[in-house]
Amino acid sequence: MRSLTLTQIEATGIQDYIFGSNNLLHNVGGSELVARITTDWVAHLLDTLHLTPNSGWDATTYTFPTPAPITDPGVQAEVVYAGGGNALLLFDGPPERHAISFTKALTQRVLEEARGLALIVRNIDVDWDPEAPTPEKSLAARHEALRRVVARDKLQRRASAPLPGLSVTAACDFTGLPAVELDSDGRLISQVVAHKLAFARPDQRGGDSQAEARLHKVVPQVKAHPRHFQFVRDFDLLGERGESSYLAVVHVDGNGMGKRFQALSQAYRRPNDNRTYIERVRALSLGVNTQSLKALKTTIDLLLSSYTKTIENGEANGSFGGIVPVPMKKDQGRWQAYLPFRPIVFGGDDVTFVCEGRLGLPLAVRFLKTLADSNLPGLSPDTADKPLYARAGIAIVKSHFPFSRAYDLAETLAGSAKEAIKTRCPNGEGIVLDWHVSTSGVILDLDEIRARDYTSDDGHSLLMRPLRLDLDKAPPGSRYWQSWANFSHVADSFRQDWASRRNKLKALQEALRRGEEAVRQFRDNYSQPRLPDIPYQQDMAERGWQDDQCGYFDALESLDILAPLPVQ
């Protein structure tokens, strides 16, 4: 029998830490710090403390694919999984031998370089004895017990109460905390903001920040493009005044990931399954990371492939999808072209990116479809599990809309998509997205907005959304007509056939709001035999409604905020 310590590290309050600022560089820097704390900082400290001869760290993929097993001679620590603000490690011996010294070093570095980010670190003893007769001694059982302790700590964690300042101090322009320096624009910033900017702002020569350097490793095609694009560093570059001053916040969350890990815990309850349990947990974690990065790459590929170069007044210009102009900004005395897209959180099943408003829906669709195009690792090495299904919320807001509120809205919309899975997906599995276009800064919750603005005169919802993407995996029937395929077909029909008839489009919106009789009058007035057909909804093309459901209002609203990118 060998005595070990299982250590769980979890960053808490991540959403507020990353998304609590209206400055994009603060968001990016906060995300980069969360990513590094449980990846390369872990690897660096393991090596610095000489706890293991091989941490297995891959600095290109930000993963630990091949750490040395804790059971090998001379190995004092093994990373089970790491990433996204979470890490699970095994240390040799009781906590005071290695785990506590590692925890002290990590938390000290967080205080020195990631002020404002809270960590929960818990240890639990593990008796590595493959011959033990009871499941309670297994690594899976001890990990389960550790997760319960961490969950309890998260609920009971005391709110942070930083010292406001002593003597005469100036307040940070962003956080209200004591300021420690000025940023590049001369604004007062706190230590929290300074630590974020250290990883997000360009170097002194205007080159890539540390966050951008990692991002360009993952998606080298951005710089390799003949236009040499950079990722945007300012929300203002995502909305063009006079054209589209909207940006989209896209939040993606995997479905049922906790149940997948729980299934592994139940499958390997015996002590002699310990090594297999580690390998399967690691394989699942790496599989999610691989699919997430693949989805990011293909999403950017879609955007880059939609770029079209144009010549105006003898000068080269261009656009994405034919309607989204290339953001340009003078940098170091020359004009730099920017991609109207910026990942903030990526590399796991919880992903957030921002982009120009008209790109939000198609890029979210491409990301979700790629995320689920391959199966994840299964319970055993020779089996595959179901794909990485996910839901997404897309908040399309004015470019100067408070970013924290826009993120909250995107998260709420993802929650709405999750609820829709229960009725739109017969087996509880599927890909669903929901979105909202905010044309003002009115502060209402989503249900109130939809009750006020998206309800017909007789009290029925005008919305087709949330939409299911993987309709081909569902049995045919009228329950499944609310799909991305049907929505995009209707939107394309309106765009192609009615594009020059703005009054006609507005008239149909008003008719749908008033009900079926108003739609009939609309069709008579405009000599319109039928509206675009929707499968399994035979009456909808004539009435606009069927079974108190409307199939056209969403498509009409989308015409101004949907770039026609080929996402199928």
N, C-alpha and C positions, 0 to 999 in steps of 0.2 A: 504494500500500500504506500502511496506517495501523497503527501500533504501539499495541496495547492490553494491558491487564492483566485477566485473569479471576480473581476473588477468591471463594473459597468460605469461608463462615463456618458453623461447626457447633458447637452446644453438646453437650457430652459428659457422661455420668453423669447424664442427665436423670431417670431413674427414681429413683435414690437421692436426688437433690436435691429432687424433688417429693414423693415418697411415703415418705420416711424418718422421718416424724414421725407421732405419733398425734393431733396437733392439726389439725383441719380447716382452720383459718385459715392454718397454716403450709403445708399442701398447696396451698391455693388461691393463696396469695401466691407460692409457688415457681413454680407453673404460670403465673401472670400475668407474672412476670419472664421466664421462658423465652419466652413469647409476644411480649413487648415488645422484647426484645433484638434480634430479627431483623425487626421490623416498624417500629413508630413510633420506636424509638431510631435505627434506620438512616435513616429519613426525616428525623428531626430533625438528625442529624449531617450528612447531605448538604446540608441547607439552611444549617446553621450554618457549614460549611466552604466554602459557596458553590461546591459542586462541580457543580451542575446547576441550571438555572433552573426545572426542573419535575420533582420526584421522582415524581409521579403517585400520591402517597399518598392513600388514602381512609380517613379516620379512623373512619368508620362501620363498614365491612366489614373493616378491618385488612388491606387488600390494596393492591397496586400494579398496578391494572388498565391504566393508560395512561401509563407513564413515557415520557419523551422518548427517541427512539432515539439511541444513542451516535454514530451516523454523521451526525446533524444538526449543523450549524455551531454552535459555542459550547457543546455539551453535553459535559460532562466525566465523567459517570457515568450508568449505566443499571442499574436493578434488573431482573434476568431473572426471578427468583422470590424469595419470602421468606415465612417462616412456620414455626411448629412447631419453632423452634430451629435452622432452616437458612436460609441466604440465599446467592444467587449474584449477583454484581455484575460489571459491566464498567466499567473505568476507562480514561480516555484516557492514553496514554503508558506508559512503563515503571513498575514499582511505586513507585519513589522520587518520581514526580511527584505522584500523588494517593493510590494505594492504601495505602501505608504510613502516611501521615498520618491517613487515615480509620481504619485498623486501630488505631493508637495511641489515637485519641480514643474508639473504641468499647470497647476493652479497659480503658481508664482508667475509663470510666463503669461498666463491669461491676464493677471492683474497688471503686468508691465506692458503688454502689447495689445490687449483686447478689453480695455476698461469698459464696464457696463454690461458685459455678457456673463450670465450666471451659469455655473456648472453644478450638477449633482453627481457626486462620485460615491459609490457604495461598493463594499467588499463582502464576499461571503466565502466561507471555507468549503473546500472540495476535497474529499478523500478519493484519490484516483486508484480505485481497486476494482479491476475488471471481474474479480471473483466474488465481489460483494453480492449477497443473496437478495437484497431488497432494492426496489426501484427508487426509493427515497434517496439513495446514495448516488444515483446517476447524475452525470453532468447536466442532462436535460432538466431533471427535477430541481437541482440547485439553481440553475439559470432561471427557472420559473419562479422560484422563491425570491431570487434577487430582483426580478422584474416587479414583483408585488411590492417590495420594499421601496424601490425607486418610484413607482407610481404613487405610493403613499407620501413619499417625501415631496413630490411635485405638488400634491394637493395641500400639504401642510407648510410649504415653503413660505417663510416670512417675506413680505414685500421689501424690496431694497430701499434703504433710506440714506442716500449719499449725503455727506456733509455739504450744506449749501455754500459754505465759504467762510473764511475768517477775515477779520480786519476789513480792509477796503478791497472789494473785488468787483470785476466786471462780469456780466452774465453772457454766456454763449448765445449767439443769435439763433441757434437751432434747438438747443436742449434746455436752456435756462440754467445749466450748471455753471460753475465758475470757469471762466475762460482762461486758457493757458497760452494761446498764441493767435495769430491771424492766418486766415487761409489765403490763397493766391489772389482773391478778390478783395482782401482787406477786411473781411468779416471776422468777428470774434468767434472762436471755436473752443469747445471744451476738450478735455483729454479723450473722452469717448469718440468725438468726431475726428480728432487728430489721428487716433489709432486706425479708424476706418479709412481715412484719406491716405494714410501711409501705404495702403495696399491698393487703392483705387485710382489715385491720380498719376498722371504720366511722370516719368522721371525728369530730371532737370534739363535734359536735352529734348524733351517733348516726345520721347519714345514710349513704348508700352509700359503700363503699370504692371504690378505683379499679378493683379487679377486678369488683365488682358493677356499677359504672357501665357498663363495657364489656359485661357479660353482659346487662344490661337493655336496652342498645341492640340487641342481637341478638334478644332475646326480650321485647319490650315488653309482651306479653300477660299476663305474670305480675303486674306492678304494675297493669295496666289492668283486671284482674279485679275485680269488685265487692268481693271480700274483701281486695283489696290485699295479696296475698301477697308475702313476701320469701323469698329462698333461705336455707336453714338455714346457720348459722355454727358449729354444734357437732354432733358425732356423736351426742351424747346425745339430740338432738331427732329422730333417725331411728329410735329404738326405744323403745316405751312399756313401762315396767315393768309386769309383771302381764298384759300383752296379748302383744305381739310385741316382744321385745327384740333383734330381728335387724335388721341392715342388709345391703344388697347392694352389692358392688363390681363394677361392670360394665366390662370392658375390651374394646374393639373394635379390630380391626386389619384393614386392607384386604388383599385377596389380590392378590399379584403386581404391586404397584405398581412395584417396581424393574424388572420386565420391560417395563412400559409405557414408562417413560422410556428404557430401553435400546433399545426399538424405534424411538423417535424419533431416537436417536443413530445408529442404523444406516440410517434412511431419509434422513437429511440429511448425508451424509458429504462432499459437495462444498463447496468454499469459497464458491461462489455461492449455497449454501443457508443461509448463516449467519443472515440475517434471518428466514427461514422457521423455522429451528430455534428461535430465540429465541421467536417467536410461538407455536409449537406447544407448547413446554415451558411457557410462561406460561399458555396456554389450558388445558392439562391440570392444572396446579397450581391455577388458579382454579376449574376445574370440580370438583375434589375438595373445595375449600373451600366452594363453593356447595352441593354435595350434603350435605356434613357439617352445615352450618348449617341446611339445610332439614330434615334428619333430627332435629336437636335441637329445632327449632320444632314439628314434628309430634308428637314424643314428649311435649313439654310440653303441647301441645294435647290429647293423649289424656288426660293426667293431669288437666288442668283440666276437661275435659268430664265426667270421672267424679266430680267434686265434687258432693256432695249436701248441701244445707243442712237441718239438723234443729233442732227446738226441744225442749229438755229443761229442765224446771223453770222455764219462762218465759224461758230464755236461749237465744240462737242458738248452735248448734254445727254440726258437719258432719263429713264423712268422704270419703275417696276410694275409689271402687269399693265403697262400702257397708261396708267393714271396716277401712280404715286411717284412724284419727282424725287431725284436723288438729293438727299440732304447735303449741303455743302457748307464748309466753314473754313476761314483762312487760319492756317496754323503754321507758325514759323515762317511767315512771309509767303506761303503758297496755299492754294486752295486744295483742301482735302475732301474726298468723297466718303460719305458715311453710309453704312447699311442701316436702314430704318428699322432696326431690330436689335434687342439687347437681352440676352439671357441674364437673369439675376440669380436664381437658384436652379441648379441643374445637376444631373448625375445620379438621381435617385428616382423614386416613384412620386416624390413631391417636387414639382417643377413650377417656376414662375418666370415668365418673360414678358417684356413690353415691346410694342412695335407701333408703327403708324396705324391709326385707327382702322383704315380700310383693309389692312392686312390681317387683323386679329382673327376673324373667323376662318379664312382659308388656311392660315398657318397653324391654328389650333387643330383643325381637322387633319392636316398632314401629320402633325406631331402625334396625335392620338392613334391614327391608323398605323403608323410605323411602330409605335410602342407595342401594339398588339399583333404584329405580323409574324412573330416567332414565339414558340413555347418557352416557358421558363423551366429551369431544372426541376425534376420531380423528387419524390421521396427517396428514391434509390438512384445510384449512378447510371443505371441502364434504363431509366424512365424519364419521360418529359411530362411536365404539368401543363395546365391550361395557359394561354397567353396572358400577358400583362394588360388586363383590361383596366381602363381608367375613366374618370369623368373630368370635365373641365368647366370652369366658369370664365366668361370673357366680359370684362367691364370696359365699355367703350365710352370714354369721357373726354371732356375738353382738356387740352394740354396743360392748363393751369389748375385743374381740379386737384384738391389735396390728395397726394398719392396714397397716404395711409387709408383714406376713405375709399379710394378706388380699389386698393388691394382687398379691403374688407368686403366690398361689393363683389369682387371676383370670387372670393372665398365663399360668400353666401350663395352665389350662383352655382358654384361647384357643389354645395350642399343641396341645392334644388335639383341638380342633375342626379345626385346620389339618391334622393327620394324617388325620382322618376324611374330609376332602375327597377324598383319594386313592381311597377306596373307595366313598364315598357319592355322589360327583359324577363321572359317567363321562367328562366332558371336562375334568376338573380345575378346573371353575368352579362356584361355588355359594355358598350362604349356610348356614353351619353354626354351631351354638352348643352349648356344654357348660356344665354347672354342678355345683356341689357345695354341700351344706348341712353346715356344721360345727357340731356341737352341743357341742363341748368345745374345749379349748385344746391338745389332744394334738398334738405336733409329729411328723408323719409325712409322707412325700411322697405325692402323689396315688395313685400306683400301689399303694403299700402299704395305704393306706386302703381302696381299692376291692377289693383282694384280701382284706382282712380283713372288711369290712362288707357288701360287695355281691357276694358269691359264694355260690352255692347249695351245699347239702351235698354234691352230686356234682361240684363244681368248675367250674360254669358261671357266667358273669356274669349278674347280675340286671338289668343296666342296658339301657335302650332308647337312652339318650343316648350320644354326641352326636347331635343331631337336625339334619336338613336342613329349611330353611324354604321354599325355592323348589321344592317337589316338582312343581308344575305344569309346570316346565321340564324334568323328567326323564322318560325313557320309562317306561311302566308296567311293573311287575314286582316280585317279592318282595324284590329287593335294596333297594328304596326305601321300605320300609314304615316305617323309623325316621325319621319326620317330625314336625314340630311339629303339623301338622294331625291326625295320628293320636293323638299324645300328648294334645293338648288335648281331642279328642273323648272319649278314655277318661277323662280327669280330670273333664270335665263330666258324663259318665254316672255316675261314682261320686258326685260332689257332689250331683247331682239325685236319684238313686235310693237312695243309701245314706247320705245325710248324717247321719241320726239313729242310724245303726247303727255306732257306733265300734268295738264289739267285733267286728262282722262284718268291718270293714276291717282290723283288726289280725290277725284270724284268716286272712284271705286273704294278707296279707304273710307270715305264718309258713308257710302252705301253699306259697306260691311258693318260699320258701327251701328247703323239704324236697323239692320236685319234683312231677312230674306226678301221681303216685298220690295225694299229699297234696291236690292241687287237686281231684281227682275226689271224694275223701272230703269236702272242704269243700263242694263243690256239692251232694252228697247231704245233708249235715247241715243246710244252709241252704236246701234246695229251690231251688237256683239252676240253672235249665236251662243258661244260658250266661253267660259274661262278655261285656263289650262287644265287638262285632265290630271287627276290624282288617283293612282291605283287604289282599288278597294273602296273608293268613295264616289260611287256612281252619280249621286245627286249633287255633289259639291260644285261641279263645273257649271251647273245651271243656277243653283241657289246661293253659292258662296259659302253655305253652311250645310252641315249634315250632322244629325244627332247632337245638336247644340254645340258643335265644334266648327271652328273657322280655319280654312286652309290657305288663306291668301294674305292676311294682314302682315304677317312677319316678312314675307317675301317683298311686299310693297315697301315696307319701312327700310329693308336692307339695301335697296338700290343705290342709296347714296353712301353707304358705309361698307360695301362689299366689293373688294377687288376681284375680278374674274380670273383667279389663278387655277390651273388645272390640278385639283387635289385628288381626283378619283384614282 
